[in-house]
Amino acid sequence: MPRVGPISVSDLVRALRDAGFEGPRPGAKHRTMVRGNVVVLIPNPDEGDIDTGLLLRILRRAQIDRATWERL
């Protein structure tokens, strides 16, 4: 993946799958991706690109650091 920055929802899903997550699974308000006992909420794809701040929160919840993200 490129450096941490704005990203499309489809690219985020692809990168999380590369990191071992399964899904996305439908949910009540958000879709989710799961790896073991780690659950990550995925934003609605109709809302456009994910900004840097939200991406960093998603990566923190997914337990993926910046260095690992940039190697995916």
URSULCOR-V957652 format. One record per residue. N is the residue number from 1. RES is the residue in three letters. PHI is phi in whole degrees, 0 to 359 (NA if undefined). PSI is psi in degrees with one decimal (* if undefined). D_CENTER is the distance of its C-alpha to the mean C-alpha in whole Angstrom. Layout:
N,RES,PHI,PSI,D_CENTER ; N,RES,PHI,PSI,D_CENTER
This chain:
1,MET,NA,154.9,12 ; 2,PRO,290,-179.8,14 ; 3,ARG,304,164.6,14 ; 4,VAL,296,123.1,12 ; 5,GLY,181,-172.9,12 ; 6,PRO,306,141.7,12 ; 7,ILE,211,149.3,10 ; 8,SER,283,157.7,10 ; 9,VAL,297,-40.6,8 ; 10,SER,295,-37.4,9 ; 11,ASP,291,-37.1,8 ; 12,LEU,297,-46.9,5 ; 13,VAL,300,-44.0,6 ; 14,ARG,299,-43.4,8 ; 15,ALA,292,-39.4,7 ; 16,LEU,294,-35.9,5 ; 17,ARG,297,-41.5,9 ; 18,ASP,298,-28.2,11 ; 19,ALA,273,4.1,10 ; 20,GLY,102,6.5,11 ; 21,PHE,276,151.0,9 ; 22,GLU,251,148.6,11 ; 23,GLY,122,-163.2,11 ; 24,PRO,279,146.5,10 ; 25,ARG,255,142.9,13 ; 26,PRO,291,148.8,15 ; 27,GLY,222,-175.8,15 ; 28,ALA,296,-50.8,18 ; 29,LYS,241,-28.7,16 ; 30,HIS,227,155.5,12 ; 31,ARG,279,157.7,11 ; 32,THR,231,154.3,9 ; 33,MET,234,144.1,8 ; 34,VAL,230,138.9,10 ; 35,ARG,221,106.9,12 ; 36,GLY,64,-121.1,15 ; 37,ASN,257,11.2,15 ; 38,VAL,264,122.1,12 ; 39,VAL,244,129.6,10 ; 40,VAL,241,131.4,7 ; 41,LEU,277,136.2,8 ; 42,ILE,250,127.9,6 ; 43,PRO,296,162.2,9 ; 44,ASN,296,129.5,12 ; 45,PRO,292,-16.4,12 ; 46,ASP,281,-8.3,15 ; 47,GLU,270,5.9,15 ; 48,GLY,91,-162.6,14 ; 49,ASP,291,155.6,12 ; 50,ILE,270,127.0,9 ; 51,ASP,282,171.2,12 ; 52,THR,300,-44.0,12 ; 53,GLY,299,-46.2,12 ; 54,LEU,293,-39.6,9 ; 55,LEU,300,-43.4,7 ; 56,LEU,297,-38.0,9 ; 57,ARG,294,-40.5,9 ; 58,ILE,296,-44.0,6 ; 59,LEU,295,-37.9,6 ; 60,ARG,297,-45.5,10 ; 61,ARG,295,-34.0,9 ; 62,ALA,280,-4.4,7 ; 63,GLN,61,43.4,11 ; 64,ILE,242,121.3,10 ; 65,ASP,274,169.3,12 ; 66,ARG,302,-43.3,13 ; 67,ALA,298,-43.5,15 ; 68,THR,295,-42.6,13 ; 69,TRP,302,-44.5,10 ; 70,GLU,290,-18.7,13 ; 71,ARG,271,-14.2,15 ; 72,LEU,294,*,12
